[in-house]
Amino acid sequence: MNVGIEGYGIYIPRSRITVDSIAAVWGQDSNVLSKGLLVKEKAVADSDEDTVTISVEASRNAMARAGIDPTLIGAVFVGSESHPYAVKPSGTIVAEAVGATPDLTSADYQFACKAGTAAIQTCIGLVGSGMIEYGLGGGADTAQGAPGDPLEYTAASGGAMFIIGKVNKNTIAKFHGVHSYTTDTPDFWRRENVPYPRHGFRFTGKPAYFNHIVSATQGLFEDLDVGPKDFDYAVFHQPNGKFPRNVAKMLGFTKEQIAPGILVGEIGNTYSGASILGLAAVLDVAKPGDRILVTSFGSGAGSDAFSIEVLDGIEAKRDLAPTVRSYIDNKEYVSYGMYTKNRGKLLMMED
């Protein structure tokens, strides 16, 4: 596979709300929730932010690192479960915002929290086949949980976008393999015209998250004849702080391998952006020659597992755009009232 990452960029909204603030409104014990979820606070979009604005900022940062002519982009794919339009693509707005020409293909992806990796996987295929020179793909979300629902403590906002191209001397990282595992497991869903998702609690853990991540990862291991010790870092989808740590242990990874990519405790679950934001955080600190495993998960349900090798190009490009840590540390806390106002929750309740 002679395809790699030419640039990556992320965006995390500045606004934060703590688990304590949400729990106080609903009369719940925040200490119990924090320990159970391993989440202290989450990033939330402001009133003028949505999946498109997040994707645009992340894409511009990716372009800054890639340093390529935007007219060479042949595909733009944005994965999300919170696209602002039910019928109107987000990808076309992103394409124009980064200066791409109309001579490209674009589509919006939806597969719960793995839509972002599905977009990247498509770019890998199109670049690898020679159909396009560069592809721009990734995921972003302004995730919603109904007031008082357990999801409200973790459903967050943020995203990451990646420029995919043929490997050259400036390439940041190279893909060695991809393996996907998909079944019809209804652990989480939202019907048309319904503002908030629903979840089947007994399907969420073992049948959905753990089964798919383990199966996709082990499939990749078998494809490439590798194991946990062959990787310096591992990133798993992080709906909360416990799940990625538990699945890492199940697969044989150490705490040190997964620590740099776990962001959920500080910014919440960014859904389509979660696993690839973790990848971006690892790329911010990785060295040439390091190997990274990334396995996403999307409810409904499926996982994409990637084997990635960091190349020499990372050294010159890493500082050309803001790091994940810089976005995490740039924050401003909002009250529950301001959070509900900015996210339109009061209007949703009236409807």
N, C-alpha and C positions, 0 to 999 in steps of 0.2 A: 504494500500500500504506500504509494508515493505522494500522499496528501497530508497536509499539516495546517497548523494555525499560524496565520500571518499577522493577526492582530486580535486583541481582546479588549473589551471595555465593559464597564459596569456603571450602574447608577442605583443609589439607595436614597430615598427621600430623607430629608433632614428631621422631620417630625418623628417623635417617639412617644409611645404611651406605655406605661409600666403595667405589669400584671397586678401590682398593688392597686393601681387606679381603677382598673376594671373590676377587680374583686370587691372593692369597697362599695361600688354601686349595687352589686348583686348580693351583698352580704355573705360572701364566701371567704374562706381562709386562704389568703394569698401565700402564706408560708407553705401550706400543703400543696397548693397549685404549683408554686415555683419548684419545689422539690420533686413533684411528680412529673412535671413537664421539662424541667431543667431549662426554663426560659424566664428571664427577668423582665424583658421589655421587647417591643417590636417596632419596626419602622412602618409608618403609615403615610400614604400619599396625602398631599395637601389638596385644597379644593380645586386647584388648577393643574393637578397632576393626574395622569392616567397611564394605561399600558403603552400608549403611543409616545407620550412625552418621555417616559422612562426608557423605552426602546430607542428613541432618537438620541438621547444623551449617551446611552451605552454604546450605540453604533458610532457616534462621533468620536468617542474615546477609543473604540476599536480601530477606526480609520486612522486616528492619530498614531497609534502604535504600528499599524500595518504600513503606513507611508506609501500606499498605492494610489494610482489614478482611479477615482471613483467610477469613471466611465467604463472600466474593465470589469465591473461587477455584473455578473450575468444572472444572479438570482438573489432574491430577498425573501426570507421566511421568518415570520414572527410567531412564536408559540405562546399561547396564553389561554386562560379560562375566564379572563375578564377583559376581552377586547371591548372598546367603547361602543362599537357598532355591531349590531347583530347581522346586518347586511351592508358591509362596506369594509374593505380590507385595511388592516393596520399597516401591512407591508408596503403598500404603495406610498403612504405618507413618509415612512422611514426611508424608502428609496430616494424620493425627491429631496428629503432633508439632508442626505449625505452627498448629494450631487450626482447620483447615478443617472444614466440615460434611460429613455423608455425601452431600449432594446434589451429587455431582461424579462424573466419570469418571476412572479411573486404570488404568494399565497399565505393565508393565515392558518396556523396549526392549532388543533385543540385535542389534547389527550391529558387532561388534568395536569398533574405536576411534571409530566415528562414531555410535554409539547416542545419545550426548548431543546432537549436533546434530539427529538425527532427532526426538528428543523436543521440542526447541525448535521445529523446523519444524512439527510437528503442532500445537503451541500457537499458532503464527502463523496457521495455517489456521483453527483453531477460533475464535480471537478475531476474525480478519478476516471470517469468515462471519457473525458475530454469535451463534454458538451458545453461547459463554461470554463472561463479562466479563474474567476473568483466568485465565491458565494458568501453572502452575509446572512447568518442565521443565529438564533438564540431564543431566549424566552424572557418574559416579564409579566408581572401580575400586580394588581391591586386587590388582593384577596379579601373576601368578605366572610364574616361569620355572623349569624343572627344574634341580636342582643341577648346576652345571657347564655348563649350556646357555648360549649367547650371550645369550639373553633375560634371564638372571638379572642381568646387569649394568645393565639399563635398566628392567625391569618394576617399576613403582612404584605408589604409592598417593596418591590425592587426587581432588578433584572440584569441580565448580562447578554452581550452579543459578541459573535466571533466572526472574523474574516477567515475563510477557508480557501486554500490554494495549493498548487503543486509545491513540493518541497524544493527549496533553494537555499542559498547561503544565508539569507536573512530570515528564514523560517524560525518561529518561536518554538514550536513543538511538532512532533510527527505522530500520526496515528498508526499504531501497529495492528489494530484489530477492533472490531465492533461485534457485539453479540446481543441480540434482543430476545426477550421472552414475554409472550402475551397470552392472556386468557380472558374469558368473560367472567370477571369476578366483581359483582356489584357492591363495592364497599363505600362508594361515594358518588353522588350524582346531583344534578340540578336540572330541572325541566325548564322549557321555554317559558318566559314571562314570570318565572319564580325568582325573587331577588336573592335568596340564600340557598346554599347547597344543603343536602341532607346526607347522613352517613349511617351505614349499617355497622354498628359498633362491633359485633362479633366477627365481622369479616375483615375489619381494619388491620389487625395484627398479623397473625400467622398465615391465613389464607391469601392475604393481599400483599402487604408490604414485604414481609420476610420471605414468603415463598418466591416472589418474583425477583427480588434483589439477589437472593441466594442462587436461584436458577440461572439468571442472566450472567452473574459473575462466574459461577462454576462452568457455564457454557463457554465463556471467554477463556477461562483457564485451560479447558480442554482443547479449544481451537488453537491456542498459541503454545501449549505445553509449558505453562507457567503456574506459579502459585504466589501466595501472599509475600513470601520472602523475596520475590523478584521485583517488588515495588517499594519505592521509598515513601510514597504517599498514597492514601486511599480516601476517596470522597463518596459519600452515599447521600441519597435524598434524606432531608432532615425535617420531617413534620413536627418533631419535638426533639429535645436533647437526648432522650433515652434510646429511641429507635436506631439511629445510626451507630451509637456506641454498642448496642446489643448485637446488631447484625455484623458489625466489624469483628466482634469477639467470636461469633458463630463461624465466620469465614477464616479466622486465624490471623487477623491483623492486630497490631499492638496499639496502645493508646497514643504513642508517639507518631505513628503513621497517619492517624486520622485527625489529630488535634488541630493542625493548621487549617483544615477545610471545614471545621464545624463552626458555623456562624449563628445558628438558630437561637442560641441563648441571648445574643445581643440584638438581633434584628427580627426574630421570628421566622416563620415559614413563608418564604416568598414564592412558593408554589412552582411555577414553571422556571423561575430563576434560581431556585434553591440549590440544586446540585451543581449548576454551572457557575453560580456565584462562589461556591466552595472551590471549584476548579480554578477560578480567577484568583482567589486568595492564595492558593498553592503556587500558581504561576508567579505571584508577586514575590515569593521567597525561594522558589526552586532554583537549582543550578543545572547547567548543561550535563546531560547524562542521567539525570534523575528520571525514574519511571513513575507514572501516576495512573492509578485506577480510578475511574469515575463510573458510578452506577446510579442512574436515576430511577425514579418510580413514579408512575402515574396511576391514579385510581381508575378502576374499570376493566382490566388492570394490566400494566405492563412495565417493563424495565429495559433500558438500554445500557450496556456496559462497554466502556471504552478503555483501551490500553494506549497510553500516550507517553512518548519519550521527549524530554526537554532537550532542545538543541542550542547551539551557540548563539543563535539570533536573539535569545532572551536577554542577554546582557545589554545590548544596545537599545532595545525597545522597551524594557520594563518601566523606565522612568519617563516615557513620552506621554503618559496619561495618568490620571489619579489612581492611586491604589485602592483596594478594597478597604484597608484599614483607615485611610483618610476619610472615606465616606462614613464609615461606622462611627468614627470619633467626632465627626461634625454633626451634632445633633441638638435638638431643642425639644423639650418635653411639652406635651399638650395635655389638657384635661380631658376627661371622658366626654364632657359636653362639647368641646371643640372638635374632638375626634368624631363624634356622631354627626355633627354639623358638616364637617369637611367631607365625610364619606357618604352623606345623603341618607343616613340611616333613619332619620326622623321622617323623611318623605316616604321611604320604603315602608315604614310601619303604618303610615296613614293609608297607603295604597292597599 
